[in-house]
Amino acid sequence: MKKIILTLAIVATGLLSFSATNYETSMKEVLKSYRTDETKNFSNYAAKMEKIAKKYPKQAEAYSWAAFFNTIVGFNEADTKKKDDVLAKAEKQINKAIELDANNDEFYVNKAMVFQGQLLVDPQNRGMEYSAKAERMISKALELNPNNARAYYLRAQNVYNRPAQYGGGAKNALPVIKTAKKLIDKQNVTNELAPTWGKEEIEDLLKACQK
């Protein structure tokens, strides 16, 4: 009986290891394509990540990347209704990622991006509320990892786009984006499933703040 139980345990462990390996292989293939693709069809990459998330529902990174790609789709969508819908989808996906792993700082960066996108749907009515929501997520990300360059980038965006009378504008955003630049230049990501974006975006915002 003990031999049977031991055999079953070994088989189960092997299956879990095989499943994890397949998951990582699938993720790496999509991310490699995304990182080398100059055209970047974000809807296509979102769909691929959604497919992986459906197949491996306990893996947080797939949900996070699906949310990231859908957020970019939302930012680029001109139709207000479609923009709001895809960002609502992204919010559900990043919430699922956080539910699976509440200690990943990058997930809160992603959620801050979702809120920034949702703000753009109706800036006049959503401005203060969604800016505050994004800032809470940025603070959470920096609480978990004070060296997260992407979090500082999003914070700089928030400050840059805020009216000067409320502490915003290029002058006030400059020290924040300088911090982001310093951190992104030191970035050394060894986990292939982790995000690496931000260098170009940070440099663009730094230039805008220095004008």
C-alpha positions in Angstrom: 0.0 0.0 0.0 2.8 2.4 0.9 4.5 1.6 -2.5 1.3 2.5 -4.3 0.9 5.8 -2.4 4.5 6.6 -3.1 4.2 5.8 -6.8 1.1 8.0 -7.1 2.9 10.9 -5.3 5.8 10.6 -7.7 3.5 10.5 -10.7 1.5 13.5 -9.5 4.8 15.5 -8.9 6.0 14.6 -12.4 2.7 15.8 -13.9 2.8 19.1 -12.0 6.4 19.6 -13.1 5.5 18.8 -16.8 2.6 21.2 -16.6 4.7 24.0 -15.2 7.3 23.4 -17.9 4.7 23.5 -20.7 3.3 26.7 -19.2 6.7 28.4 -19.1 7.5 27.3 -22.6 4.2 28.7 -23.9 4.7 32.0 -22.1 8.3 32.4 -23.2 7.3 31.8 -26.9 4.6 34.5 -26.8 6.8 37.0 -25.0 9.8 36.4 -27.2 7.6 37.0 -30.2 6.2 40.2 -28.6 9.6 41.5 -27.7 11.0 41.1 -31.2 7.9 42.1 -33.1 8.1 45.6 -34.5 4.4 45.7 -35.6 3.1 44.5 -32.2 -0.5 43.5 -32.7 -1.5 43.8 -29.1 -5.0 42.3 -29.6 -3.3 39.2 -30.9 -0.9 38.9 -28.0 -3.8 39.5 -25.5 -5.7 36.6 -27.1 -2.7 34.3 -26.9 -2.2 35.1 -23.2 -5.9 34.6 -22.5 -5.6 31.2 -24.1 -2.7 30.3 -21.9 -4.5 31.6 -18.8 -7.5 29.5 -19.6 -5.3 26.4 -20.0 -3.3 27.2 -16.8 -5.8 29.0 -14.5 -3.5 28.9 -11.5 -0.7 30.8 -13.1 -0.8 34.5 -12.4 1.6 35.8 -15.0 -0.6 34.9 -17.9 -3.5 36.9 -16.5 -1.2 39.8 -15.9 0.2 39.8 -19.4 -3.3 39.5 -20.9 -4.3 42.5 -18.8 -1.2 44.4 -20.0 -1.9 43.8 -23.7 -5.6 44.6 -23.4 -4.7 47.8 -21.6 -2.5 48.9 -24.5 -5.4 48.0 -26.8 -7.6 50.2 -24.7 -5.2 53.1 -24.8 -5.0 52.9 -28.6 -8.8 52.5 -29.1 -10.5 55.6 -30.4 -14.1 54.5 -29.8 -15.0 55.3 -26.2 -17.4 52.4 -25.6 -14.8 49.9 -27.0 -12.1 51.5 -25.0 -14.1 51.2 -21.7 -15.0 47.6 -22.5 -11.5 46.3 -23.2 -10.2 48.1 -20.1 -12.9 46.6 -18.0 -11.8 43.2 -19.3 -8.2 44.1 -18.4 -9.2 45.1 -14.9 -10.8 41.7 -14.3 -7.7 39.9 -15.6 -5.3 41.9 -13.4 -7.6 41.4 -10.4 -7.3 37.6 -11.0 -3.5 37.9 -11.2 -3.4 39.7 -7.9 -5.8 37.2 -6.4 -3.3 34.4 -7.3 -0.2 36.4 -6.2 -0.8 39.5 -4.1 2.9 40.2 -3.6 4.0 40.8 -7.2 4.7 44.5 -7.5 4.4 44.5 -11.3 0.7 43.4 -11.0 -0.1 46.7 -9.2 1.8 48.6 -11.9 -0.5 46.9 -14.4 -3.6 47.8 -12.4 -2.4 51.4 -12.2 -2.1 51.4 -16.0 -5.7 50.1 -16.3 -7.0 52.9 -14.1 -5.0 55.5 -16.1 -6.7 54.1 -19.3 -10.1 54.2 -17.7 -9.5 57.8 -16.7 -9.0 58.7 -20.4 -12.5 57.4 -21.2 -14.0 60.4 -19.5 -11.3 62.7 -18.1 -13.7 65.4 -16.9 -15.7 63.1 -14.7 -13.2 60.4 -13.9 -10.0 62.5 -13.5 -9.7 62.9 -9.8 -11.1 59.5 -8.8 -9.1 57.4 -11.3 -5.9 59.3 -10.8 -6.2 58.6 -7.1 -6.9 54.9 -7.8 -3.8 54.7 -10.0 -1.7 56.4 -7.3 -2.8 53.9 -4.7 -1.7 51.0 -7.0 1.6 52.8 -7.6 2.2 53.2 -3.9 1.4 49.5 -3.4 3.9 48.5 -6.1 6.6 50.7 -4.5 5.8 49.3 -1.1 6.6 45.9 -2.4 9.5 47.0 -4.5 10.9 50.5 -4.0 13.1 50.1 -7.1 10.3 49.5 -9.6 11.1 51.9 -12.4 7.8 51.4 -14.1 5.9 52.5 -11.0 7.9 55.7 -10.9 7.2 56.2 -14.6 3.4 55.9 -14.0 3.6 58.3 -11.0 5.5 60.8 -13.2 2.7 60.5 -15.8 0.1 61.2 -13.2 2.0 64.3 -12.0 2.8 65.5 -15.5 -0.9 65.4 -16.6 -2.2 67.0 -13.4 -2.9 70.7 -13.5 -0.1 72.9 -12.1 -2.4 74.3 -9.4 -2.7 70.8 -8.0 1.0 70.1 -7.9 1.3 68.8 -11.4 3.0 69.7 -14.6 6.4 69.1 -16.1 8.5 70.8 -13.4 7.0 68.6 -10.7 7.1 65.5 -12.7 10.8 65.9 -13.6 12.4 64.6 -10.3 10.0 61.6 -10.4 10.9 60.6 -14.0 14.6 61.1 -13.3 14.2 58.5 -10.5 12.5 56.2 -13.0 15.3 56.8 -15.5 18.0 56.0 -12.9 16.2 52.7 -12.0 15.4 51.6 -15.5 19.1 52.0 -16.4 20.0 49.6 -13.7 17.4 47.1 -14.6 18.6 43.5 -14.8 15.7 41.2 -15.4 16.6 37.5 -15.3 13.0 36.2 -15.1 11.9 35.8 -18.7 8.2 36.0 -17.7 8.7 39.4 -16.0 8.1 42.7 -17.8 11.1 44.7 -19.2 9.2 47.5 -20.9 9.7 51.2 -19.9 13.1 52.4 -21.1 11.7 54.1 -24.2 8.6 55.5 -22.5 10.7 56.9 -19.6 13.1 58.6 -22.0 10.2 60.2 -23.9 8.6 61.5 -20.8 11.9 62.8 -19.5 12.5 64.8 -22.7 9.0 66.2 -22.4 9.6 67.3 -18.8 12.9 68.9 -19.7 11.4 71.2 -22.4 
